[in-house]
Amino acid sequence: MYTEGDTYRNDIKRLIRIVEELRTLDPEMELSKLLVYLQIAAAPGRKVADLLALTGLSRSALSRNISALSGGDYRPDSRRQFKPGLDLVTTVTDPFDGRAQLAAPTRRGVGLAEKLASFFHTELPNNGTETR
């Protein structure tokens, strides 16, 4: 049984704050899109093909998520209109393997990663609100 002193509640409150922050960027952000972004932010320059195994997504789902996270317009599905990407990641051709793509966060993506990480370094007083 958990006691009043358990710290998991504060961790959950921090995770809630992260979700709220992400919803300001994209109110419909799916967990798969978030996972792709976090994998890229955690290891900039990773091969896109390596993300397949790390995320468990199909090639088409991974491509769709990277498009949504990139700066250009993308179509969420065949029935919907194009919408602007989030400009959080970019891809470039691997200079050592012209067939491979490398993924990295954009400046905006790095800024978001830093902001999300900062939520883990804030203190929460007993009433659950954050202080810095």
C-alpha positions as CSV (number, residue, x, y, z in Angstrom):
1,M,0.0,0.0,0.0
2,Y,1.2,3.5,-0.8
3,T,1.7,6.1,2.0
4,E,1.5,9.9,2.0
5,G,5.2,10.1,1.6
6,D,5.3,8.3,-1.8
7,T,7.0,10.4,-4.5
8,Y,5.2,8.7,-7.4
9,R,2.3,11.3,-7.0
10,N,4.7,14.1,-7.7
11,D,6.1,12.3,-10.7
12,I,2.6,11.8,-12.0
13,K,1.9,15.5,-11.6
14,R,5.0,16.3,-13.6
15,L,3.8,13.9,-16.3
16,I,0.4,15.6,-16.4
17,R,2.2,18.9,-16.9
18,I,4.1,17.4,-19.8
19,V,0.9,16.2,-21.4
20,E,-0.7,19.6,-20.9
21,E,2.3,21.2,-22.6
22,L,2.2,18.8,-25.6
23,R,-1.5,19.5,-26.0
24,T,-0.8,23.1,-26.5
25,L,1.3,22.1,-29.6
26,D,-1.1,19.5,-30.9
27,P,-4.5,18.9,-29.1
28,E,-4.7,15.5,-30.9
29,M,-1.2,14.3,-30.4
30,E,-1.1,10.5,-30.5
31,L,1.2,8.5,-28.3
32,S,3.0,7.1,-31.4
33,K,3.9,10.6,-32.5
34,L,5.1,11.5,-29.1
35,L,7.2,8.3,-28.9
36,V,8.8,9.1,-32.3
37,Y,9.6,12.6,-31.2
38,L,11.1,11.5,-27.9
39,Q,13.3,8.8,-29.5
40,I,14.6,11.4,-32.0
41,A,15.2,14.0,-29.2
42,A,17.0,11.5,-27.1
43,A,19.4,10.4,-29.8
44,P,19.8,13.1,-32.5
45,G,21.2,11.8,-35.7
46,R,19.6,8.4,-35.4
47,K,18.8,6.5,-38.6
48,V,15.1,6.6,-39.4
49,A,15.2,2.8,-40.1
50,D,16.4,2.2,-36.5
51,L,13.2,3.9,-35.2
52,L,11.1,1.1,-36.7
53,A,12.4,-1.4,-34.1
54,L,12.5,1.2,-31.3
55,T,8.9,2.3,-31.7
56,G,7.3,-0.9,-33.1
57,L,5.6,1.2,-35.8
58,S,5.1,0.1,-39.4
59,R,7.1,2.0,-42.1
60,S,4.0,3.9,-43.2
61,A,3.1,4.8,-39.6
62,L,6.6,6.0,-38.9
63,S,6.7,8.0,-42.1
64,R,3.4,9.6,-41.2
65,N,4.5,10.5,-37.7
66,I,7.8,12.0,-39.0
67,S,5.9,14.0,-41.5
68,A,3.6,15.3,-38.8
69,L,6.6,16.2,-36.6
70,S,8.5,17.9,-39.5
71,G,8.1,21.5,-40.7
72,G,6.2,20.9,-43.9
73,D,2.5,20.3,-44.6
74,Y,1.2,16.8,-44.2
75,R,-2.1,14.9,-44.6
76,P,-3.1,13.1,-41.4
77,D,-5.1,10.6,-43.4
78,S,-6.6,10.3,-46.9
79,R,-9.9,11.9,-45.9
80,R,-8.5,15.0,-44.3
81,Q,-7.0,18.2,-45.6
82,F,-3.3,19.0,-45.3
83,K,-2.2,20.7,-42.1
84,P,1.1,22.2,-41.1
85,G,3.7,20.0,-39.4
86,L,4.9,20.8,-35.8
87,D,8.5,21.6,-36.9
88,L,10.0,19.5,-34.1
89,V,12.2,17.2,-36.2
90,T,14.0,17.2,-39.5
91,T,15.5,14.5,-41.6
92,V,18.6,14.5,-43.8
93,T,20.3,12.0,-46.1
94,D,23.1,10.0,-44.3
95,P,26.4,11.3,-45.8
96,F,27.8,7.7,-45.5
97,D,24.8,5.9,-46.9
98,G,22.8,7.8,-49.5
99,R,19.9,5.4,-49.0
100,A,19.5,6.1,-45.3
101,Q,17.8,9.1,-43.6
102,L,19.0,10.6,-40.3
103,A,16.5,12.3,-37.9
104,A,17.3,15.1,-35.5
105,P,15.3,17.6,-33.6
106,T,15.0,21.1,-35.0
107,R,15.7,24.1,-32.8
108,R,12.1,24.2,-31.8
109,G,12.3,20.5,-31.1
110,V,15.4,20.9,-28.8
111,G,13.6,23.8,-27.0
112,L,10.6,21.6,-26.4
113,A,12.8,18.8,-25.1
114,E,14.6,21.1,-22.7
115,K,11.3,22.5,-21.5
116,L,9.8,19.0,-20.9
117,A,13.0,17.9,-19.1
118,S,12.8,20.9,-16.9
119,F,9.5,19.7,-15.5
120,F,11.5,16.9,-13.8
121,H,13.7,19.4,-12.1
122,T,10.9,21.5,-10.4
123,E,9.9,21.1,-6.9
124,L,6.2,20.5,-6.0
125,P,5.0,21.7,-2.7
126,N,2.4,19.8,-0.7
127,N,-0.5,21.4,-2.6
128,G,0.8,20.0,-5.9
129,T,1.6,23.2,-7.7
130,E,5.0,23.7,-9.2
131,T,7.7,26.1,-7.9
132,R,11.1,26.8,-9.4
